[in-house]
Amino acid sequence: MKLQKLLSYTRQAIDKYDLIEQGDKILVGLSGGKDSIALLYALSHLQHFYPIPFSVYAVTVDMGFPSYNTTMLQTICEQLQVEFIQVKTEIAGIVFEQRKEAHPCALCAKLRRGALLQEAQRLGCNKIAYGHHKDDVIETMMMSLFFEGRFSSFGPYTYFPDQQIAVIRPLIYVSENEIIGFMNQQKLIPMKNPCPADHHTKREEMKQLIKQLNSYYPDIKKRLFTAVEHSKIDDWNMDIMQKYRGDESERTKLS
């Protein structure tokens, strides 16, 4: 996928869900994976011609794994003329050594969100952008059905009044395969995830299940995504989104 197509999909989501407003300071959570790199490319390029002015910061949470090296991320940010900030933490030690979590993903995600929130507040950012894509939406919905017995998934926009910050997901119209195609087209190589739990999660199991379903029913992912987008759940319903933006009593904390 070429950069122009990535920008088109990203702008489609931004325009439809009003993800960017005048003067936004947006923190991009740059993990080094393909999704966050594609997101940074999209927002940094949109910044130059989008009719609403906004600024972008790239923040990487260093979880404390010995082999973690951000040189490649710094180079990308220099090329894109985006300020790069590395936040050093001891998350890996807390999760895998102190707590010895059998299922570490939830705690790890919570600690990383907290680190990003703290840095966003320090920088004066009012929004945090995540690289969640179309396949993530579907997988989250399926996990909710299988493990919680409810039809739910994250939305493109979520406001957290207690922290006075919003989370946006501008890549919701981009599939994982398209992101892979973009990375290949740009000759970008994502960083290897140093987490020992990588590819050994319930999300990975769900990804493989959906892949198998898609081999039987080639349009199944498209239909599942449409079901989420057209549903009345949470942030996907525009009336509820507008309500939540002004009603502090109905949102949960970011961390």
ABEGO torsion letter per residue (X at the ends): XBAAAAAAAAAAAAAAAGABBBGBBBBBBBAGBAAAAAAAAAAAAAAAABABBBBBBBBBBBAGBAABBAAAAAAAAAAAGBBBBBBBBAAAAAAAAAAGBABAAAAAAAAAAAAAAAAAAAAGBABBBBABBAAAAAAAAAAAAAAAGBBBBBBABBBBAAAGBBBBBAAAABBAAAAAAAAAAAGBBBBBBABAABGABAAAAAAAAAAAAAAABAAAAAAAAAAAAABABEAABAAAAAAAAABAAABBBAX
